[in-house]
Protein backbone atom coordinates (compact mmCIF):
# COMPACT_ATOMS: atom_id res chain seq x y z
CA UNK A 1 0.00 0.00 0.00
CA UNK A 2 1.28 3.47 -0.86
CA UNK A 3 1.79 5.57 2.24
CA UNK A 4 -0.19 8.78 2.33
CA UNK A 5 1.97 11.91 2.25
CA UNK A 6 0.51 14.78 4.22
CA UNK A 7 1.54 18.42 3.77
CA UNK A 8 3.74 19.96 6.44
CA UNK A 9 2.28 22.44 8.88
CA UNK A 10 3.68 25.32 6.83
CA UNK A 11 2.29 23.91 3.57
CA UNK A 12 -1.09 23.28 5.18
CA UNK A 13 -1.23 26.84 6.54
CA UNK A 14 -0.20 28.30 3.19
CA UNK A 15 -3.13 26.62 1.44
CA UNK A 16 -5.79 28.14 3.70
CA UNK A 17 -7.10 30.57 1.07
CA UNK A 18 -7.06 27.96 -1.70
CA UNK A 19 -8.92 25.51 0.51
CA UNK A 20 -11.71 27.98 1.27
CA UNK A 21 -12.16 29.31 -2.25
CA UNK A 22 -12.29 25.84 -3.81
CA UNK A 23 -14.52 24.27 -1.14
CA UNK A 24 -17.64 25.79 -2.71
CA UNK A 25 -18.63 28.78 -4.82
CA UNK A 26 -18.93 32.05 -2.98
CA UNK A 27 -22.66 32.14 -3.78
CA UNK A 28 -23.20 28.89 -1.90
CA UNK A 29 -22.23 30.73 1.29
CA UNK A 30 -25.27 33.01 1.02
CA UNK A 31 -28.27 32.23 3.25
CA UNK A 32 -31.07 30.51 1.35
CA UNK A 33 -33.52 33.25 2.36
CA UNK A 34 -31.24 36.19 1.48
CA UNK A 35 -33.00 39.06 -0.33
CA UNK A 36 -31.13 41.68 -2.33
CA UNK A 37 -33.90 44.12 -3.22
CA UNK A 38 -35.62 46.72 -1.08
CA UNK A 39 -39.39 46.38 -0.50
CA UNK A 40 -40.02 49.27 -2.91
CA UNK A 41 -37.80 47.70 -5.57
CA UNK A 42 -39.56 44.39 -5.16
CA UNK A 43 -43.00 45.99 -5.51
CA UNK A 44 -41.97 47.88 -8.64
CA UNK A 45 -40.30 44.79 -10.11
CA UNK A 46 -43.48 42.78 -9.54
CA UNK A 47 -45.52 45.45 -11.33
CA UNK A 48 -43.14 45.62 -14.29
CA UNK A 49 -42.91 41.85 -14.59
CA UNK A 50 -46.67 41.36 -14.55
CA UNK A 51 -47.07 44.09 -17.18
CA UNK A 52 -44.43 42.45 -19.37
CA UNK A 53 -45.89 38.96 -18.92
CA UNK A 54 -49.31 40.21 -20.00
CA UNK A 55 -47.98 42.22 -22.94
CA UNK A 56 -45.71 39.52 -24.34
CA UNK A 57 -48.36 36.78 -24.45
CA UNK A 58 -50.20 37.99 -27.60
CA UNK A 59 -46.84 38.48 -29.32
CA UNK A 60 -45.88 34.92 -28.46
CA UNK A 61 -49.27 33.66 -29.59
CA UNK A 62 -48.90 35.38 -32.96
CA UNK A 63 -45.45 33.93 -33.62
CA UNK A 64 -46.48 30.46 -32.43
CA UNK A 65 -49.49 30.51 -34.76
CA UNK A 66 -47.34 31.73 -37.65
CA UNK A 67 -44.88 28.88 -37.16
CA UNK A 68 -47.71 26.36 -37.00
CA UNK A 69 -48.88 27.44 -40.45
CA UNK A 70 -45.42 26.63 -41.85
CA UNK A 71 -45.49 23.06 -40.57
CA UNK A 72 -47.53 19.95 -41.35
CA UNK A 73 -50.20 19.07 -38.80
CA UNK A 74 -48.52 18.11 -35.56
CA UNK A 75 -49.77 15.12 -33.54
CA UNK A 76 -50.78 16.04 -30.02
CA UNK A 77 -48.40 13.76 -28.14
CA UNK A 78 -46.69 10.40 -27.87
CA UNK A 79 -44.64 8.45 -30.37
CA UNK A 80 -46.53 9.93 -33.33
CA UNK A 81 -45.39 13.40 -32.31
CA UNK A 82 -41.81 12.23 -31.86
CA UNK A 83 -41.80 10.63 -35.30
CA UNK A 84 -43.34 13.77 -36.79
CA UNK A 85 -40.46 15.82 -35.42
CA UNK A 86 -37.75 13.36 -36.50
CA UNK A 87 -39.00 13.35 -40.08
CA UNK A 88 -38.73 17.13 -40.46
CA UNK A 89 -35.81 18.55 -42.40
CA UNK A 90 -34.20 21.90 -43.13
CA UNK A 91 -36.30 24.99 -42.45
CA UNK A 92 -39.22 22.93 -41.21
CA UNK A 93 -37.00 21.37 -38.56
CA UNK A 94 -35.78 24.82 -37.45
CA UNK A 95 -39.34 26.12 -37.34
CA UNK A 96 -40.43 23.15 -35.24
CA UNK A 97 -37.56 23.76 -32.79
CA UNK A 98 -38.54 27.42 -32.46
CA UNK A 99 -42.18 26.49 -32.07
CA UNK A 100 -41.44 24.10 -29.22
CA UNK A 101 -39.16 26.60 -27.49
CA UNK A 102 -41.70 29.43 -27.73
CA UNK A 103 -44.51 27.24 -26.44
CA UNK A 104 -42.34 26.32 -23.48
CA UNK A 105 -41.47 29.97 -22.88
CA UNK A 106 -45.15 30.89 -22.97
CA UNK A 107 -45.92 28.26 -20.33
CA UNK A 108 -42.98 29.30 -18.17
CA UNK A 109 -43.91 32.97 -18.28
CA UNK A 110 -47.50 32.18 -17.33
CA UNK A 111 -46.34 30.04 -14.39
CA UNK A 112 -43.83 32.68 -13.29
CA UNK A 113 -46.46 35.41 -13.44
CA UNK A 114 -48.80 33.33 -11.30
CA UNK A 115 -46.01 32.72 -8.77
CA UNK A 116 -44.85 36.35 -8.78
CA UNK A 117 -41.35 35.25 -9.86
CA UNK A 118 -40.30 38.53 -11.42
CA UNK A 119 -36.64 37.51 -11.80
CA UNK A 120 -37.67 34.51 -13.85
CA UNK A 121 -39.98 36.62 -16.02
CA UNK A 122 -37.12 39.04 -16.66
CA UNK A 123 -34.82 36.19 -17.70
CA UNK A 124 -37.40 34.63 -20.03
CA UNK A 125 -38.41 37.85 -21.78
CA UNK A 126 -34.77 38.89 -22.11
CA UNK A 127 -34.17 35.55 -23.78
CA UNK A 128 -36.97 36.27 -26.26
CA UNK A 129 -35.48 39.68 -26.97
CA UNK A 130 -32.03 38.17 -27.63
CA UNK A 131 -32.93 35.03 -29.51
CA UNK A 132 -36.20 35.59 -31.39
CA UNK A 133 -35.97 38.66 -33.65
CA UNK A 134 -39.27 37.73 -35.31
CA UNK A 135 -40.99 38.81 -32.08
CA UNK A 136 -40.94 42.60 -31.94
CA UNK A 137 -40.61 43.77 -28.34
CA UNK A 138 -40.10 47.46 -29.15
CA UNK A 139 -43.18 48.51 -27.15
CA UNK A 140 -41.93 46.55 -24.13
CA UNK A 141 -38.32 47.70 -24.02
CA UNK A 142 -38.79 50.59 -21.58
CA UNK A 143 -40.34 48.30 -18.99
CA UNK A 144 -37.80 45.58 -19.75
CA UNK A 145 -34.91 48.03 -19.30
CA UNK A 146 -36.36 49.23 -15.99
CA UNK A 147 -36.70 45.65 -14.75
CA UNK A 148 -33.20 44.90 -16.00
CA UNK A 149 -31.84 47.76 -13.89
CA UNK A 150 -33.43 46.28 -10.76
CA UNK A 151 -32.06 42.83 -11.57
CA UNK A 152 -28.58 44.30 -12.11
CA UNK A 153 -28.64 46.15 -8.78
CA UNK A 154 -29.79 43.02 -6.98
CA UNK A 155 -27.11 40.91 -8.64
CA UNK A 156 -24.42 43.47 -7.73
CA UNK A 157 -25.51 43.34 -4.09
CA UNK A 158 -25.62 39.55 -4.17
CA UNK A 159 -22.11 39.39 -5.61
CA UNK A 160 -20.78 41.90 -3.07
CA UNK A 161 -22.28 40.00 -0.13
CA UNK A 162 -21.06 36.64 -1.42
CA UNK A 163 -17.57 38.05 -1.85
CA UNK A 164 -17.65 39.50 1.67
CA UNK A 165 -18.66 36.16 3.18
CA UNK A 166 -15.96 34.32 1.25
CA UNK A 167 -13.30 36.84 2.28
CA UNK A 168 -14.39 36.46 5.91
CA UNK A 169 -14.15 32.68 5.60
CA UNK A 170 -10.65 33.00 4.13
CA UNK A 171 -9.51 35.28 6.95
CA UNK A 172 -10.97 32.91 9.55
CA UNK A 173 -9.31 29.85 8.01
CA UNK A 174 -5.95 31.59 7.67
CA UNK A 175 -6.07 32.64 11.32
CA UNK A 176 -7.09 29.13 12.43
CA UNK A 177 -4.32 27.43 10.48
CA UNK A 178 -1.73 29.64 12.13
CA UNK A 179 -2.61 28.56 15.68
CA UNK A 180 -1.38 25.57 17.65
CA UNK A 181 -4.98 24.59 18.35
CA UNK A 182 -5.83 24.60 14.64
CA UNK A 183 -2.81 22.45 13.87
CA UNK A 184 -3.67 20.01 16.68
CA UNK A 185 -7.19 19.55 15.28
CA UNK A 186 -5.76 18.98 11.81
CA UNK A 187 -3.50 16.25 13.20
CA UNK A 188 -6.52 14.65 14.88
CA UNK A 189 -8.39 14.73 11.56
CA UNK A 190 -5.47 13.08 9.78
CA UNK A 191 -5.33 10.36 12.41
CA UNK A 192 -9.02 9.60 11.85
CA UNK A 193 -8.45 9.41 8.10
CA UNK A 194 -5.48 7.07 8.55
CA UNK A 195 -7.48 4.85 10.90
CA UNK A 196 -10.21 4.45 8.31
CA UNK A 197 -13.93 4.01 8.89
CA UNK A 198 -15.20 2.02 11.87
CA UNK A 199 -17.10 -1.00 10.57
CA UNK A 200 -19.44 -2.76 12.99
CA UNK A 201 -20.45 -6.29 12.07
CA UNK A 202 -23.92 -7.47 13.07
CA UNK A 203 -24.29 -11.21 12.37
CA UNK A 204 -27.63 -12.32 11.04
CA UNK A 205 -29.82 -14.24 13.47
N, C-alpha and C positions, 0 to 999 in steps of 0.2 A: 504494500500500500504506500502511495506517495504521501509523505508527511506534509501537512499543511504549513505554509509559511505565512506567518502573521506580520503585519507592518510593525515597525518599532514605535515606541511612544511618540517620537518626534514626527515620524511619517503619518501616524494616525492623527495627531493634532493638526498637521499641515493640511489634511484633507477634510477638515471640518466644513468649510464652505462648499466644496464639491459634493460632499455627502448630503447636505441639506438641499442644495439646488437640484440634485438629480433624484432625490427621494420621491418627489411628486412635482407637478406643475404649481406655480405660485397661485393659480386660481383655485386649486383644490384646497388651499388653506383658508379660503373665505368661508364664513358661516353659510349654511344652506339657506337661511332666511334673510341674508343680507339684501338691503334695498339701496339703490344708488340714484334714486330720483327723489325730489321733494314731493310733498303731497300735491302742491299746485302743478308741478311738472307732470305728475302721474295723471291728474285729472285732465289736463290739456292733451296729453298723449292719448288718453282713452277717447276723447272727443274726436281728435284728428283721425285716429285709427278706424273708429266706427264710420266716420264720414267717407274715408277712403274705401273701406270694405263695401259700403253701399254703392259708391260711385263706380267701382271697378267691375262689379258683377255684370251689368248689361254689356260692358265692353268685352268681358270674357265670353259671355253668352254669344255675342255676335261673331267673334272669331271662332268659337267652337262650332257654331252652326255653319259657318263658311267652310271650315275644314271638312265637316261631314259631307257637304255637297261634292267635295272633290274625291270622295272615297266610295267604294262599293258598300252596299249595305253591310253593317257590322253586326254579327251575332251578339246577343246580349251577354253571354258568359260561357264558361266551360271550355271544353276542348275545341269546339267549333270556332270560338273566338280566337283561341290561340292559333289554330290553323289559318284562320283568316289573316292574322297579322303576319305569320311566317311567309305566306305566299305573296305578300306585297313586295314591290320592288321600286327602286328609284325614288322619284318624287312622292309617289303614293306612300312609300314606307316612311319618308321624312314627315309627311303630313300626318300619318297615323301616330308617329312618336310625339309630335307637337300636340295633337289632339289629346292623347292620353295624359301628357304633362299638364296641359291647361285644365282638363277636367279635375285632375288631382289638386291643382292649385285652387280651383274654385271651391272644392270641398274643404280644403285646409283653411282657406280664408273665412269661409262660413263658420267652421268650428271655432276658429280663433276669435272671431267677432262675438260669438256666443259666450266664450269663456273670458272675454275681456283681455285677451293676450295681445296687447298692442305691439310688443316687441316682435312677436311672430308675424303679425300683419305687416309691419314695416319690412321685415325680411322678405316676405313673399311678394309684396307689391314691388319692392326694389328689384327683385329677381325678374319680374315681368318687364319692368322698365329696361333692364339690361339685356334681356335675352329674347324678347318677343317684339321686334320693331313693328310688326303688323298691328299691334295694339297701341293705339295713340293715347298716351296718358298726359298730353299737354295740359288739359284742364285740371289735372290732379297734382301737377308738379309743385305748386306752392304749398299745398298741405303736406305733400310727401317730403319736401325740403324742410319744412318746420318740424315734422316728426323725426327726420334724420338728424336734425340738430340736437333734439332731446336724446336720441339714442347715442349720439357721439359723446355728449356730456356724461351720460351715465356710464358709458364704456370707459371714458377717461378716468372717472372716479373709481370704477371697479379695478382698473389696471393699477392706479396709484395705491389703493388700499391693499391689493394683492402683493404689490412690490414691497410695501411697508411691512406686511406680515412676514414675508420671506426674509427681508433684511433683518428683522428682529430675531427670527429663527436662526439665521446664520450667526448673529452676534452671540446669542445664547449658547449655541453649540460650540463656537470657538472658545468662549469663556469656560464652558464645562470641560472641554478637552485639555485645557491648560491648568487643571486642578488635580491634586493627588486623588481626591475622591472620584472624579470622573475617570481617571485612569484605573483606579481600583475596580470600579464597576465594569469597565471594559474588559479587564482581565477575568472577572467573574463570568461575563458573557462568553468569552472565548472558552473558558473551562466547560461551560454547559454545552457549547457547540462540539467541543472535542469529545465529551462524554457521550454524545448522541442521545437520541430520544429514549425515554424510559418505556419499555414494552412490558405490559402486564399480561400474563397468560392466564386465561380462565378456561380450565378443561371442561368439556361438555359433560353433562350428567349422563 
